[in-house]
Amino acid sequence: MSDTVRVRVKDGVLEPLERMNLPEGKEVVISVVRVVEDPDEEAFLRSAGSWKGLINVEEFIRQVYEDRLLNSREEPKL
């Protein structure tokens, strides 16, 4: 079972920003995922159109739809 809870670091201690439904004294494992607060919008805008001229878009789209028709899964054994 897993839950996602936002926390804030204060003096090296994780403080939950919302109530957690855990019994007192329960041990848990925490995975830390850092939240990007200020995305680099300029980098995003600079990358716009960077693939232009490198691929044939119509051919790429045609190939994607063609590949969707291929059946690459094995027949399930029941």
C-alpha positions in Angstrom: 0.0 0.0 0.0 1.3 3.5 -0.8 0.2 7.1 -0.3 1.5 10.3 -1.5 1.9 13.1 1.0 3.4 16.5 0.6 6.0 17.4 3.2 8.3 20.4 3.9 11.8 20.1 5.2 12.4 22.2 8.3 15.7 21.9 10.2 16.4 18.6 8.4 13.1 17.1 9.5 10.2 16.2 7.2 7.0 17.9 8.3 3.8 16.6 6.7 1.7 19.3 5.1 -1.5 17.2 5.5 -2.8 14.6 7.9 -1.5 11.1 7.4 -3.7 8.1 8.2 -1.0 6.1 10.1 -1.2 4.4 13.5 1.1 6.0 16.1 4.5 4.4 16.2 4.1 2.7 12.7 7.3 2.5 10.8 7.2 3.4 7.1 9.6 3.7 4.2 9.7 7.1 2.5 10.8 7.8 -1.1 11.8 11.4 -1.7 10.9 13.0 -5.0 11.9 16.6 -5.3 9.4 19.1 -6.6 10.6 21.5 -9.3 9.4 24.9 -8.1 10.7 27.1 -10.9 10.7 25.2 -14.2 13.1 26.7 -16.8 10.5 28.0 -19.2 13.1 29.7 -21.3 14.8 26.3 -22.0 11.4 24.9 -22.9 10.8 27.8 -25.4 14.3 27.5 -26.8 13.7 23.8 -27.6 10.5 24.5 -29.5 10.9 23.4 -33.1 14.3 21.7 -32.5 13.2 18.6 -34.5 12.0 20.6 -37.4 13.6 19.4 -40.6 15.2 16.4 -38.9 12.3 14.0 -39.6 9.5 13.7 -42.1 6.5 14.2 -39.8 3.9 12.7 -42.1 6.0 9.6 -42.6 6.6 9.3 -38.8 2.8 9.5 -38.1 2.1 7.0 -40.9 4.7 4.6 -39.4 3.2 5.0 -35.8 -0.3 4.1 -37.0 1.1 1.2 -39.1 3.0 -0.2 -36.2 -0.1 -0.1 -34.1 -1.7 -2.7 -36.4 1.1 -5.2 -35.8 0.3 -8.0 -33.4 3.5 -8.8 -31.5 2.0 -10.5 -28.5 2.0 -14.2 -28.1 -1.3 -16.1 -27.9 -2.0 -16.6 -24.2 -1.9 -20.2 -23.0 -5.0 -20.9 -21.0 
